[in-house]
Amino acid sequence: MEEGTNSGIGVFQKNTSPEIWKGRSVSEELEPQYWYQIVQLLAIEDFNYWTFDSGKKNFVLLGYACDEGVRRNQGRVGAIAGPEAIRKQLAKQALHFQDEQLWDAGDIICINQDLEQAQTLLTKNIKTLLGRAAFPIVLGGGHDVAYGHGKGILDGLKPEQRLGIINFDAHFDL
């Protein structure tokens, strides 16, 4: 996993800007009240060193910024902006949990129409996160996000585990 610009493969990863995780001012004397107050940013360059508290549930947001699947399906592009838009809304959400940790692992960004490479990287990241006892939540893209996400889960399952996938769609036609 490399942060930075396109290296010829058409896909790269990018850290989430802390500016996205902003919200209204609250008294520092109060416990955290909003998601923006608890989210912890994970640096892609430190991916091999990420560890999570095994005594807590660790939810990891991972963006999938890709228009290629939508374009190939002759749909209306714009899904590439999805992860950032979703994060901006999540930042303002009221905090209704206490014993869980919330992490942000940045975005997989698909450029140069390399959908297959983007899905391969998403698969690898999901499998790795599951192997570290984290619960990945993928933000973003078109319907094609389901392939890389689902394959990562299947590849990361232990024999005794069961699979369940929830895919929220903008117009709920799935």
KOLDRENPA-14953 format. One record per residue (C-alpha): x, y, z. Coordinates in steps of 0.2 Angstrom, whole numbers, padded with zeros to 4 digits, always signed. Example, Ala and Ser with C-alpha at 12.3 -4.5 7.8 and 13.67 -1.06 7.14 Angstrom:
# residues 2
+0062-0022+0039/+0068-0005+0036/
//
This chain:
# residues 174
+0000+0000+0000/+0008+0016-0006/+0002+0034-0003/+0005+0046-0017/+0003+0048-0035/-0001+0036-0049/+0014+0025-0052/+0008+0018-0068/-0004+0005-0061/-0019+0016-0061/-0023+0014-0042/-0016+0022-0027/-0020+0025-0009/-0021+0042+0000/-0023+0046+0018/-0038+0055+0024/-0036+0074+0028/-0039+0078+0046/-0049+0093+0039/-0063+0081+0034/-0066+0076+0052/-0072+0092+0059/-0088+0097+0069/-0096+0109+0080/-0087+0116+0095/-0091+0107+0111/-0085+0110+0129/-0069+0100+0133/-0076+0096+0150/-0089+0085+0142/-0086+0067+0135/-0085+0065+0116/-0102+0068+0108/-0098+0067+0090/-0089+0055+0078/-0076+0068+0073/-0070+0068+0091/-0065+0050+0092/-0060+0045+0075/-0042+0040+0073/-0033+0042+0057/-0022+0028+0051/-0007+0033+0040/-0005+0022+0025/+0014+0022+0026/+0012+0014+0043/+0000+0000+0036/+0012-0014+0041/+0012-0008+0059/-0006-0005+0062/-0012-0014+0078/-0029-0013+0086/-0035-0015+0104/-0040-0033+0105/-0051-0029+0120/-0062-0017+0110/-0072-0018+0094/-0062-0008+0080/-0071-0001+0066/-0060+0004+0051/-0067+0015+0038/-0059+0013+0021/-0064+0023+0006/-0066+0016-0012/-0065+0031-0023/-0069+0024-0041/-0080+0029-0055/-0074+0016-0067/-0088+0003-0063/-0101+0016-0065/-0093+0022-0082/-0092+0004-0089/-0111+0002-0084/-0115+0018-0093/-0121+0026-0077/-0118+0044-0070/-0101+0046-0064/-0097+0054-0047/-0095+0040-0035/-0076+0044-0034/-0082+0059-0023/-0092+0047-0011/-0080+0043+0002/-0076+0061+0006/-0094+0066+0006/-0099+0052+0017/-0085+0056+0030/-0091+0074+0031/-0108+0068+0036/-0102+0055+0048/-0091+0068+0057/-0107+0077+0063/-0116+0061+0069/-0120+0060+0087/-0109+0047+0096/-0120+0032+0103/-0106+0020+0107/-0092+0020+0120/-0082+0004+0120/-0078+0004+0101/-0064+0012+0092/-0066+0021+0076/-0052+0022+0063/-0050+0030+0046/-0038+0021+0034/-0040+0033+0020/-0045+0030+0002/-0041+0018-0012/-0042+0029-0028/-0045+0022-0045/-0038+0032-0060/-0034+0028-0078/-0049+0016-0078/-0040+0002-0069/-0055-0005-0060/-0048-0023-0058/-0032-0016-0049/-0043-0006-0038/-0054-0021-0033/-0038-0031-0030/-0031-0018-0018/-0048-0017-0009/-0048-0036-0008/-0031-0036+0000/-0035-0022+0012/-0051-0030+0018/-0042-0047+0021/-0028-0039+0030/-0040-0029+0041/-0050-0044+0046/-0034-0053+0050/-0030-0040+0062/-0047-0042+0071/-0054-0025+0064/-0071-0023+0056/-0069-0014+0039/-0083-0003+0033/-0081+0002+0015/-0086+0020+0010/-0089+0025-0008/-0091+0020-0025/-0103+0012-0037/-0110-0006-0036/-0093-0013-0041/-0087-0010-0023/-0096-0025-0018/-0084-0037-0028/-0068-0031-0019/-0076-0030-0002/-0085-0047-0003/-0069-0056-0010/-0059-0048+0004/-0071-0055+0017/-0072-0072+0009/-0053-0073+0008/-0051-0067+0026/-0064-0079+0033/-0058-0093+0045/-0066-0110+0042/-0078-0108+0057/-0084-0091+0052/-0100-0086+0043/-0102-0072+0030/-0115-0058+0031/-0114-0043+0019/-0124-0027+0020/-0123-0016+0005/-0132+0001+0006/-0136+0008-0011/-0141+0026-0015/-0158+0021-0022/-0160+0004-0014/-0163-0006-0029/-0152-0021-0024/
//
